[in-house]
Structure formats: C-alpha cells, structure tokens
Amino acid sequence: MTFDDLKQLLFVRGNVGVKLGLERMRAALALLGDPHLCAPVLHVAGTNGKGSTCAFAAAALQAAGLRVGLYTSPHLVHFCERIRIDDAPISEERAAALLGTIVRRVPWALAGGPAGADDGDGLTFFELATLMGFLAFAEAGVSAMVVEVGLGGRLDATNVVRPLACAIAPLGLEHQEYLGETLAAIAAEKAGIIKAGAPVASAEQPPEAAAVLEEAAARAGTALWRPGRDYNVGGVPGGPLRYQGPRWSLEAPLALAGAHQRGNAALACALLEAAAGQGLAVGPVEAARGLSQARWPGRLQRVSERPLLLIDGAHNPHAARALAASLPELLEGRPLQLVFGTLADKDAEAMLRALLPLCSGVHVCPPASPRAAAPEVLAALARALGPGTPVAAHQGAAAALAAARAAAGPGGAVVCCGSLYLAGELLELVEGRSPVPMPAERL
C-alpha cells in the first residue's frame, strides 16, 4: 500500500460519519494483538487546551529519557502529524504500512462505505487513525503513550485505553449534537475517561462541570486533582510558571505563548505528578524542562515580526475568548488586522464578538475545507457586529493574508484564526513549504 492508496481508502471513511461506541475498536484491537496495552497511557480529554496539555506532558516524558508515543487530532497540515514518536511524525511509508496491516488483519475494517454506512460495521476515519497510532507505538516499543481524546470521552475511540492517569482540560459547549446541550451533559461525556485506579487531574472548570467531574471521580473511587485545592499555579503573567503540587514544586518558562497556556501547563504538571505517583519515571526537573521545550505549532505561533504575525488554531468561542484575553500582552499596542475563516458549523458570531473589539480591520476567507463558511457570509456578520471596522472578503487564505499584512504595515500586527484548517494552510504558506495535497476528513 502507498500513501496515495491510504488517502483514497482512509479519508473517504470520514463520510461514514461519527459512530460513537467502543465495540468495533475492541474487536479490531483484539485482532491486532491489543497494541493499546503496550505501554502506560496518559489520557487527556477536554474542549480546549487538551492538545497543548499533551504536548507539554510528552515533552516532559521525553526529557525523562522515555520513548514517547503522542497521538493527537486533527492535523494541521499532514495526516502523519497525528502519530508522533519522540516528537517526530511517522513517515508516509510507515502510515501506509500501518493501514495495510489493519486492512489485512481486520477483514471488516472497510465494510459499509459511505453509501451503506448504516448497514456495515466498518471503522470510521478516526477509529482507523487511532488504531494506526496504537499499532505504531507498539511496533516502535514506546515506554509511554500520551493520547488525546477525539470527541467527547465516554464513547470516543481512544477510550479503550487503560490509563495510568487522566486529565480533563477546560470544558465548554461543543458538538452538542453528539455530547448534549448543556455543560453538565458535556462534562459527563468527558468524564467517561475516568477509571478506577487512575487519578485524574482537572483544569479550572465552570461550577456545573466541576460538580460532574467530582461525582464521576467519586463513583470511580479515584482521586480528582483540582487547581487551588490539590495543586496551585503561580508566577506573574508573562513570567515563568510556578507549580506546587502535593509533592512537586517547580518553576519554568513556557515554550507556548498565551495566558491560557499557564493553565494547560499546570494541568500537564498535575497529570505528570499523578502518573509519577503511579510509578511512571518522571519528576519535577523533567516536567520543568518539558514546559520550556514543548512544541505545538499553530497555537499563538509567532511567525514574523514586521508586521507581527501570529497564527492560532482557535476555532470555537471558548478558544476565541482565550485568544482575545492573551492578545493585549502580545500586541504591545500594535494595531491589529484579523484574518478569520471558519467552518460553516462553527459559532462564527461568538468568535467574532470576542475578537472584533481588538481589531482595526478584518479579512475573512474560506479555510481549505469543503465545510468552509462562505466569506461573504462571514463578512456580513463581521460588519453587523463591528460597525465602523473595515471588513474585506477574500476568496482564499493567501489573498487575505497579503491584504492584512499590507493594511498592518511594518508596525502593526496580524492574527490569523478561526480554524485549524486555516492555521495549517497559512503555516505552509508563510514557511514557504510546498503544499502537500491532503483530502478533508469529510469529502
């Protein structure tokens, strides 16, 4: 199997849609020799910040000398970014070989295609990608895995793991069609990763979500670590993070920008400390090194200086508010031009409402996805929410970025956000990389 074969076989499985449940995963894993049990797992759920938390934790485990498998989603530019071993994405050849192994050993893996998705028991895009990650880690002989939940938690394909410790990043409203209409309902789905014997660290949560997590941990008979009660976060904004846990104390600068990353970094420390209490060979010195060395592209990534160019993957209201709160410190008074594009099923109004008060101009464009919101629709929305703020609609990301840079001038700033698809497209553009054609997950 070649990587072109993989793209044809795998990405069309996105059209099967979301099929929540663990029965297919468990059956497939049994046929593959249960690779998800090959090493201790740190399992991370949440609405925003779970990827950054995973990046901090994985960097710390590497600093401790462990061979680390990191599974995250979605990718920014290339599918292989989802499956990383010691921070290096697997190769296209390896990805193709992994999918080939699954197709050979799980005969029904591709059953039910898009036309008959409801009639078959085949695997979805995300289920296949998750199996590929577990298989890659087992074959590479990793000594620890950091696994990010895809959607929800309780019925997510990653929830087949037997975690050493878990973390719940900040929760907000998302994917209500699958997870429920209220924050409490969504928290209950996220809390589905909590298991007996595996301590769970939580970020700061809204009261209704915190109550659900407390109840779930009590029901599982496991410890729940909460900020301000079980661990503390200190340090001045923009300065090194100070973390104080039950046994650990550390101070470190953060490799990732933004005020919200302080909470993500502290959550990673609590997760690591909880895992260390379960026997994982990591300590506060390695945790501090991980905080200062983690890489997580497309999250308030500083790309250039004149004008200042920041690319961020914020793609829901919670993330947009966190981005808006972080920008004044980073902009240092520079006037801001916003490049914004999002998917049609996202709450563009709430995102723009958070960001527009900071903007001197707005440039909207469609992300590279068949699900992109039309730029004309986004432009009309931005004009209604921010009367008096110049708004321009562009048919592509390159044109939007060029116009924003010109409007900003050398002394201004440009922030690009609204979609991870957009962030990935712009990173390829500004870094001068040749675009790698990658199908959308839903064709």
JOCOR-V972182 format. One record per residue. RES is the residue in one small letter. SS is DSSP state (alpha for helix, beta for strand, coil for the rest). NEAR is the number of other C-alpha atoms within 8 Angstrom. Layout:
# JOCOR-V972182
res: (RES RES)
ss: (SS SS)
near: (NEAR NEAR)
This chain:
# JOCOR-V972182
res: (m t f d d l k q l l f v r g n v g v k l g l e r m r a a l a l l g d p h l c a p v l h v a g t n g k g s t c a f a a a a l q a a g l r v g l y t s p h l v h f c e r i r i d d a p i s e e r a a a l l g t i v r r v p w a l a g g p a g a d d g d g l t f f e l a t l m g f l a f a e a g v s a m v v e v g l g g r l d a t n v v r p l a c a i a p l g l e h q e y l g e t l a a i a a e k a g i i k a g a p v a s a e q p p e a a a v l e e a a a r a g t a l w r p g r d y n v g g v p g g p l r y q g p r w s l e a p l a l a g a h q r g n a a l a c a l l e a a a g q g l a v g p v e a a r g l s q a r w p g r l q r v s e r p l l l i d g a h n p h a a r a l a a s l p e l l e g r p l q l v f g t l a d k d a e a m l r a l l p l c s g v h v c p p a s p r a a a p e v l a a l a r a l g p g t p v a a h q g a a a a l a a a r a a a g p g g a v v c c g s l y l a g e l l e l v e g r s p v p m p a e r l)
ss: (coil coil alpha alpha alpha alpha alpha alpha alpha alpha alpha alpha alpha alpha alpha alpha coil coil coil coil coil coil alpha alpha alpha alpha alpha alpha alpha alpha alpha coil coil coil alpha alpha alpha coil coil beta beta beta beta beta beta coil coil coil coil alpha alpha alpha alpha alpha alpha alpha alpha alpha alpha alpha alpha alpha alpha coil coil coil coil beta beta beta beta coil coil coil coil coil coil coil alpha alpha alpha alpha beta beta beta coil coil beta beta coil coil alpha alpha alpha alpha alpha alpha alpha alpha alpha alpha alpha alpha alpha alpha coil coil coil coil coil coil coil coil alpha alpha alpha coil coil coil coil coil coil coil coil alpha alpha alpha alpha alpha alpha alpha alpha alpha alpha alpha alpha alpha alpha alpha alpha coil coil coil beta beta beta beta beta coil coil coil coil coil coil coil coil alpha alpha alpha alpha coil coil coil coil beta beta beta beta coil coil coil coil coil coil coil alpha alpha alpha alpha coil coil coil alpha alpha alpha alpha alpha alpha alpha alpha alpha alpha alpha coil coil coil coil coil beta beta beta beta coil coil coil coil alpha alpha alpha alpha alpha alpha alpha alpha alpha alpha alpha alpha alpha alpha coil coil coil beta beta beta beta coil coil coil beta beta beta beta coil coil coil coil coil coil beta beta beta beta coil coil coil coil beta beta beta beta coil coil coil coil coil coil coil alpha alpha alpha alpha alpha alpha alpha alpha alpha alpha alpha alpha alpha alpha alpha alpha alpha alpha coil coil coil coil coil coil alpha alpha alpha alpha alpha alpha alpha alpha alpha alpha coil coil coil coil coil coil coil beta beta beta beta beta coil coil beta beta beta beta coil coil coil coil coil alpha alpha alpha alpha alpha alpha alpha alpha alpha alpha alpha alpha alpha alpha alpha coil coil coil coil beta beta beta beta beta coil coil beta coil coil coil coil alpha alpha alpha alpha alpha alpha alpha alpha alpha alpha alpha beta beta beta beta beta beta coil coil coil coil coil coil coil beta coil coil alpha alpha alpha alpha alpha alpha alpha alpha alpha alpha alpha coil coil coil coil beta beta beta beta coil coil coil alpha alpha alpha alpha alpha alpha alpha alpha alpha alpha alpha alpha coil coil coil coil beta beta beta beta beta coil coil alpha alpha alpha alpha alpha alpha alpha alpha alpha alpha alpha coil coil coil coil coil coil coil coil coil coil coil coil coil)
near: (7 8 10 6 9 13 11 8 8 10 15 14 16 14 11 12 7 6 6 7 8 11 6 10 12 9 8 10 12 8 9 11 6 9 11 11 8 10 10 12 13 15 14 15 16 13 11 11 11 15 11 11 14 14 11 14 16 14 15 15 16 12 11 10 6 10 12 15 15 15 13 13 8 6 11 12 11 8 8 12 13 13 13 13 14 9 9 7 10 11 7 8 8 8 13 13 10 11 11 9 8 12 11 7 8 10 7 9 12 10 9 12 12 9 5 8 11 5 6 9 10 12 13 12 13 9 10 12 8 11 11 12 11 10 12 10 14 12 6 7 8 14 9 13 14 15 13 14 15 12 5 13 15 10 11 13 14 11 11 9 9 8 11 12 15 16 15 15 16 13 14 9 10 8 7 10 6 5 11 10 9 8 12 9 10 17 12 11 12 13 13 10 11 12 11 8 8 12 15 16 15 14 13 8 9 7 6 8 12 9 8 12 12 9 8 11 14 9 7 10 8 13 9 11 12 11 11 7 7 9 13 11 13 7 8 7 5 5 7 10 14 11 14 11 11 6 6 10 9 10 9 11 9 13 9 11 9 11 11 9 12 11 11 14 13 12 14 13 11 12 15 12 14 12 13 11 7 8 6 8 6 12 11 10 7 12 16 12 12 16 16 10 9 12 8 9 5 13 11 12 11 9 9 8 7 10 13 14 13 13 16 14 13 12 13 13 11 8 10 15 11 10 12 11 8 11 9 9 6 7 11 6 5 8 10 14 17 13 15 11 16 14 12 8 6 8 8 11 8 9 14 11 9 11 11 10 7 7 12 9 12 15 17 15 15 17 15 8 9 7 7 12 13 9 13 7 8 13 13 8 9 13 12 7 9 9 6 5 10 8 11 8 12 12 9 9 13 8 9 15 10 8 9 15 12 7 8 14 10 7 9 13 17 15 12 13 16 16 13 15 11 17 15 11 13 11 10 12 10 8 6 6 7 5 6 6 4 8 7 8 10 9 9)
